[in-house]
Amino acid sequence: MITAAIVVPCFNEESVLPVAAGRLLGLLAELHEQGVLSCESQVYFVDDGSTDQTWRLIETLAQDDRRVCGIRLSRNHGHQRALLAGLLSVNADVVISIDADLQDDIGVIVKMLAAYQSGHDVVYGVRTDRSSDSFFKRATARLFYRTLDIMGVEVISDHADFRLLSRRALDALREYSEVNLFLRGVIPTIGFPSTTIEYARSARESGESKYPLRRMLSLAIDGITSFSVVPLRIIAVTGVGISLVTVFLSLWVVWTKLTNETAVPGWASSVLPVYLLGGIQLLGIGIVGEYIGKIYMETKRRPRFIIQAVIGERMTFLERRSRQATDADQAKEPQVTHRS
């Protein structure tokens, strides 16, 4: 049996947390009874600076059930960094990330584990039915993935952050030290065997979405600026285009001056430099921006998250393996009966 850890980022989720915890712990118990998961499997709730009773609920859950661990960040660092904090804190054979609202079908986790057993290090949950979302949500999501594709960012279409990572993939993820974080673009660059599992997205049971338009735009900007310099190249190409147009415009101005006696005096000397210098400036900004963009992505080394508190039993991967090996050895020892 393998050990699994389910990572659940939480931000003001007091209304859905008890239901989510019950369903996830029930799934772990069911899979353990079926001989799929070890009893050491756990659920990690990451409190991303919630202002409601989310952390208090996590503390209560951890006290009542040793399978629950809580990680509290010092402030709201954002969904992606909260998720990464959980991923880098777990010690298990596989880690599965899912949102607290459980709009993603937890039954897919069984299929993910089967895909892992068949040799896949990364298993993506892909939404095929988003009828539970509003028309605006569906339209902006399609635009989001389409824009990333045009910009050359390698992402899995209609995949959020519902995925399974093996221990090997998780160790590889630790090597990524970038601060401008976009996990949906980082994970595909790992390159280990991967597959997708399709499912229908359910309606949110309570609470409200933590991804309004402002956060969606911010996520899109992070994704583009973290993995693509296409916008900078567009500026450079625009500068080249304007410069070429300026050359033809210059020839036209000279021709007009020589052949048309009614041409306005001074028009050529004032308009031509504006177009020429504007094109050259855009070209220069694009070239300089190409280098600045690369420097920008490499030089920032701020902490991606700060953990304020941890609650629950958290063993290291080697400690967990040592305990399992000890239990297995004890199970193999012959039972000796002493007679008096």
Buried (B, 14 or more C-beta within 10 A) or exposed (E): BBBBBBBBBBBBBBBBBEBBBEEBBEBBBEBBEEEBBBBBBBBBBBBBBBEBBBBEBBBBBBEEBEBBBBBBBEEBBBBBBBBBBBBBBBBBBBBBBBBBBBBBBBEBBBBBBEBBEEEBBBBBBBBEEBEBBEEEBEEBBEEBBEBBEEBEBBBBBBBBBBBBBBBEBBEBBEEBEBEBBBBBBBBBEBEBBBBBBBBBBBEBEEBEBBBEEEEBEEBBEBBBBBBBBBBBBEBBBBBBEBBEEBEEBBEEBEEBEEEEEEEEEEEBEEEBEEBBEBBBEBBEBBBEBBEEBEEEBEEEEEEBBEBEEEBBEBBEBEEBBEEBEEEEEEEEEEEEEEEE
